[in-house]
Amino acid sequence: MDYSLTEDQAAIAELAEKIFREQVNDTAQAEYQDSFNAGLWQTLADAGLTGIGLAEQHGGSAMGFIAQCLVVKAQGAVLAQIPLLETLLAAQALETGGVIEGLARVAAGKAWLSLSLGPGLNLEDDTLQGELSMVPWAEGALYLVARAGERLVALTPAEADVQFEPQRVSNGRPTSRVLVRRAKALDLGGQDAIAALQQRQQVMTAALQLGVAEEALRRTAAYTSERKQFGKPLAAFQAVAHRAADGYMDIEALRGVVDSAMWRLDEGMDATLQAGAARWWATETSHRVSHTAQHLHGGIGADLQYPIHRYFLWSKQLEFDLGGASHHLAEMGRYLASNKQSGITL
């Protein structure tokens, strides 16, 4: 087990960070706080990052899961408002399920994908009906990948009888309630396909949260080192330093469990517990680090227009996107109870 990045993975991480840092400053964050940054999306596509997980014949570069997570982590550091996580995950599910039409357009930056594994859809024969709530980037997506009972399916919104109702979320991400009156279902697999996608979604979301938390704490360290009170920097006070140190330890713990889960998935192994652990640590870290960053900024941390508040909003949204900490602990508990060979035995 070696979590060191390969040369290709390190190069992808460096490229992604360079693009995101150059394209998304605090001004761009504010401008695209609740809308699609189309220019950034095309830039990423031109660099081969929107289709990084797809096979070469579909316009991608067939890089593994770790490389995809590294790109998403770089997105989190700048709060880029683009459907990257959803597109990377849904694209692999579509490709694996044999639905390849249009994937080259996604890799070229001409389309994006949406994803929701929540309940609400019913499948009868090959027809979908029902309602999905809190679906990110659904309106305008080429495909929406979802679950209907025990099947993983995809639908093409443009070719279906579908209605979108905007829903407001904390970080401004375009989100909808999707009312599916009638849609043709494209079958992508059964329970195994759902479980594999769910694990990847948990881990990739945790990687995104890691990027958000790292940058929030980095900005907090810079602020408390420069801001003076009683003639010395805030960082010189023990209470401030200790709380920042707690945040650092949370982030390093999250990095460890994310690395473990990414490695297992990249190797084609089951990561039910590792993905759950990564997701649990991510929810805990999002909560604690976001509050630390805002509190150590003092009054300016509560300013809705100040950048650190956007990191707070993203952290809180991601904390609950897939269910809170207790939800994931309960899921892991149920898995351990029904799989006695899992976990540690003495």
C-alpha positions in Angstrom: 0.0 0.0 0.0 1.7 3.2 -1.2 -0.2 6.5 -1.3 2.6 8.3 -3.1 1.5 10.0 -6.3 2.8 8.8 -9.6 4.5 11.3 -12.0 1.3 11.5 -14.1 -0.9 12.1 -11.0 1.5 14.7 -9.7 1.5 16.5 -13.1 -2.3 16.4 -13.2 -2.6 17.9 -9.7 -0.1 20.6 -10.6 -1.9 21.5 -13.8 -5.3 21.6 -12.1 -4.1 23.8 -9.3 -2.4 26.2 -11.8 -5.6 26.5 -13.9 -7.9 27.0 -10.9 -5.6 29.5 -9.2 -5.1 31.5 -12.4 -8.8 31.5 -13.4 -10.6 31.9 -10.1 -9.6 34.7 -7.8 -11.8 36.2 -5.1 -13.5 38.5 -7.6 -14.4 35.6 -9.8 -15.7 33.7 -6.8 -18.1 36.5 -6.0 -19.1 36.9 -9.7 -19.9 33.2 -10.1 -21.1 32.5 -6.6 -24.4 31.1 -7.8 -23.9 30.6 -11.6 -22.0 28.4 -14.0 -18.5 29.6 -14.8 -18.6 28.6 -18.5 -15.2 30.1 -19.4 -13.5 28.0 -16.7 -15.3 24.9 -17.8 -14.0 25.3 -21.3 -10.5 26.0 -20.1 -10.5 22.8 -18.1 -11.9 20.9 -21.1 -9.1 22.3 -23.3 -6.6 21.0 -20.8 -8.2 17.5 -20.9 -9.6 17.6 -17.3 -13.4 17.4 -17.8 -13.0 14.0 -19.5 -9.9 12.8 -17.5 -11.6 9.6 -16.5 -13.0 8.6 -19.9 -11.4 6.3 -22.3 -9.3 7.8 -25.1 -11.9 6.8 -27.8 -14.4 8.9 -26.0 -12.2 12.0 -25.8 -10.6 11.3 -22.4 -7.2 10.3 -21.1 -8.2 7.2 -19.0 -6.6 8.5 -15.9 -7.7 6.7 -12.7 -9.8 7.7 -9.8 -7.0 9.3 -7.8 -6.3 11.8 -10.6 -9.9 12.7 -10.8 -10.1 13.4 -7.1 -6.9 15.5 -7.2 -8.6 17.8 -9.8 -11.8 18.1 -7.7 -9.6 18.9 -4.6 -8.1 21.8 -6.6 -11.6 23.0 -7.5 -12.5 23.1 -3.8 -9.6 25.3 -2.9 -11.0 28.1 -5.1 -14.7 27.3 -4.8 -15.1 27.0 -8.6 -18.8 26.9 -9.5 -18.8 24.2 -12.1 -20.4 20.7 -12.3 -17.0 18.9 -12.2 -17.6 16.3 -9.5 -21.0 15.3 -10.9 -19.7 15.1 -14.5 -16.6 13.0 -13.6 -18.7 10.5 -11.6 -21.6 10.3 -14.0 -19.3 10.0 -17.0 -17.7 6.9 -15.6 -21.0 5.3 -14.7 -22.3 6.0 -18.2 -19.2 4.6 -19.9 -19.2 1.5 -17.7 -22.9 1.0 -18.4 -22.4 1.2 -22.2 -24.0 4.6 -22.7 -21.4 6.5 -24.7 -23.3 8.8 -27.0 -22.3 12.4 -26.2 -19.4 11.6 -23.9 -17.0 13.1 -26.4 -19.0 16.4 -26.1 -18.5 16.3 -22.3 -14.8 15.8 -22.7 -14.7 18.7 -25.1 -16.4 21.0 -22.6 -19.6 21.3 -24.8 -21.8 19.5 -22.2 -22.0 18.5 -18.6 -23.7 15.7 -16.5 -25.8 15.6 -13.4 -26.0 13.0 -10.6 -28.4 12.1 -7.8 -28.5 8.8 -5.9 -31.4 9.9 -3.7 -34.7 8.1 -3.6 -37.8 9.2 -5.6 -37.7 7.6 -9.0 -39.8 4.6 -10.0 -39.0 2.3 -12.9 -41.6 0.4 -14.8 -40.4 -1.5 -17.9 -38.0 1.1 -19.3 -40.0 4.2 -18.2 -39.1 6.5 -15.3 -41.5 8.5 -13.2 -41.1 10.3 -9.9 -39.4 13.2 -8.2 -35.8 13.9 -7.2 -34.9 16.7 -4.7 -31.8 18.8 -4.4 -30.2 17.6 -7.7 -27.1 19.7 -8.6 -26.6 21.0 -12.1 -29.7 19.2 -13.4 -31.1 21.8 -15.7 -29.2 21.8 -18.9 -27.4 18.5 -18.3 -26.8 16.2 -21.1 -27.6 13.2 -18.9 -28.9 12.8 -15.4 -27.6 9.6 -13.7 -29.9 8.4 -10.8 -31.1 5.3 -9.1 -34.6 3.9 -9.4 -35.1 1.2 -6.9 -32.3 -1.4 -7.4 -31.2 -0.1 -10.8 -28.8 2.6 -11.7 -30.2 4.5 -14.7 -29.7 7.5 -16.8 -32.2 9.8 -18.5 -31.8 12.5 -21.1 -33.7 15.6 -19.8 -33.9 17.2 -23.2 -35.8 14.2 -24.5 -38.0 13.6 -21.5 -41.1 15.1 -20.0 -39.3 16.7 -17.1 -39.8 19.9 -15.1 -37.2 21.7 -13.1 -37.9 23.8 -10.0 -35.0 25.8 -8.6 -34.0 25.1 -5.0 -31.8 27.4 -2.9 -28.7 25.9 -1.3 -26.1 27.5 1.0 -23.2 27.7 -1.4 -25.2 29.0 -4.4 -24.7 25.9 -6.5 -27.5 25.6 -9.2 -29.8 23.0 -7.8 -33.3 21.7 -8.7 -36.2 19.6 -7.8 -36.7 17.4 -10.8 -40.2 16.3 -11.6 -40.1 13.4 -14.0 -43.5 12.8 -15.6 -42.2 10.4 -18.2 -38.6 9.5 -19.3 -37.0 6.7 -21.1 -34.6 4.9 -18.7 -31.1 3.9 -19.9 -30.0 1.0 -17.7 -26.5 1.2 -16.3 -26.5 -1.7 -13.9 -27.8 -3.1 -10.6 -26.9 -2.9 -7.0 -23.2 -3.4 -7.6 -23.1 -0.4 -10.0 -25.0 1.7 -7.4 -22.7 0.7 -4.6 -19.5 1.4 -6.7 -20.8 4.8 -7.7 -21.9 5.7 -4.2 -18.4 4.9 -2.8 -16.8 7.0 -5.5 -19.3 9.9 -4.7 -18.5 9.7 -1.0 -14.7 9.8 -1.5 -14.7 12.4 -4.3 -17.0 14.7 -2.2 -14.5 14.2 0.7 -11.7 15.2 -1.6 -13.6 18.4 -2.5 -14.1 19.1 1.1 -10.4 18.6 1.8 -9.6 21.3 -0.8 -12.1 23.7 0.8 -10.9 23.1 4.3 -7.2 23.4 3.4 -7.7 26.8 1.8 -9.9 28.1 4.6 -7.2 27.2 7.2 -4.4 28.6 5.0 -6.2 31.9 4.7 -6.9 31.9 8.4 -3.2 31.3 9.2 -2.3 34.2 6.9 -4.9 36.5 8.5 -4.0 35.8 12.1 -0.3 36.2 11.3 -0.9 39.7 9.9 -3.7 41.0 12.1 -2.4 42.5 15.3 -4.1 42.9 18.7 -2.5 44.4 21.8 0.6 45.0 19.8 1.2 41.4 18.6 -0.2 39.1 15.9 -3.3 37.2 16.7 -1.4 34.0 16.0 0.9 34.6 18.9 -2.0 34.1 21.4 -2.2 30.5 22.6 -6.0 30.2 22.3 -5.7 31.2 18.6 -2.7 29.0 17.9 -4.3 26.0 19.6 -7.6 26.2 17.7 -5.7 26.6 14.4 -3.6 23.5 15.3 -6.8 21.5 16.0 -7.9 22.4 12.5 -4.6 21.3 11.0 -4.9 17.9 12.7 -8.5 17.5 11.5 -7.3 18.2 7.9 -4.4 15.8 8.1 -6.7 13.1 9.5 -9.1 13.7 6.6 -6.2 13.5 4.2 -5.2 10.1 5.5 -8.6 8.5 5.2 -9.2 10.1 1.8 -5.8 8.7 0.6 -6.7 5.2 1.8 -10.1 5.2 0.2 -8.9 6.7 -3.1 -6.1 4.1 -3.3 -8.6 1.2 -2.8 -11.0 2.4 -5.4 -8.2 3.1 -7.8 -7.0 -0.5 -7.3 -10.5 -1.8 -8.1 -11.1 -2.9 -4.5 -14.3 -2.5 -2.4 -14.1 0.5 -0.1 -17.4 0.5 1.7 -15.9 1.2 5.1 -13.1 3.4 3.8 -15.5 5.5 1.8 -17.8 5.8 4.8 -14.9 6.8 7.0 -13.7 9.4 4.5 -17.2 10.8 4.3 -17.6 10.9 8.1 -14.2 12.6 8.6 -15.1 15.1 5.9 -18.3 16.1 7.6 -16.6 16.5 10.9 -13.7 18.5 9.4 -16.0 20.7 7.4 -17.9 21.6 10.5 -14.9 22.3 12.8 -12.6 23.9 10.3 -15.2 26.2 8.8 -16.2 27.5 12.3 -12.6 27.9 13.3 -11.8 29.9 10.1 -14.8 32.2 10.6 -14.3 32.7 14.4 -10.5 33.5 14.1 -11.3 36.1 11.5 -13.4 37.9 14.1 -16.1 40.2 13.0 -15.0 40.3 9.4 -15.6 36.5 9.3 -19.3 37.2 9.5 -19.3 39.7 6.6 -21.3 38.0 3.8 -19.1 39.7 1.1 -15.8 38.7 2.7 -14.2 35.6 1.0 -13.8 33.5 4.1 -17.6 33.5 4.5 -17.9 31.8 1.1 -15.7 29.0 2.4 -18.0 28.7 5.4 -21.0 28.4 3.1 -19.4 25.8 0.9 -18.3 23.8 4.0 -21.7 23.7 5.5 -23.4 22.7 2.2 -20.9 19.9 1.6 -21.2 18.8 5.2 -24.8 17.8 4.6 -25.0 17.1 0.8 -24.9 13.3 1.3 -26.1 13.2 4.8 -24.5 14.3 8.0 -21.9 12.6 10.2 -24.4 10.5 12.2 -26.0 9.2 9.0 -22.6 7.8 7.8 -21.8 6.3 11.2 -25.1 4.6 11.2 -24.5 3.2 7.6 -21.1 1.9 8.6 -22.6 0.3 11.8 -25.2 -1.5 9.8 -22.6 -2.7 7.4 -20.4 -4.0 10.2 -23.3 -5.7 11.9 -24.2 -7.6 8.7 -20.7 -8.3 7.6 -18.9 -9.8 10.6 -15.8 -10.5 8.6 -15.3 -6.8 8.2 -13.4 -4.5 10.6 -10.9 -5.5 13.2 -11.3 -8.7 15.3 -9.3 -9.5 18.4 
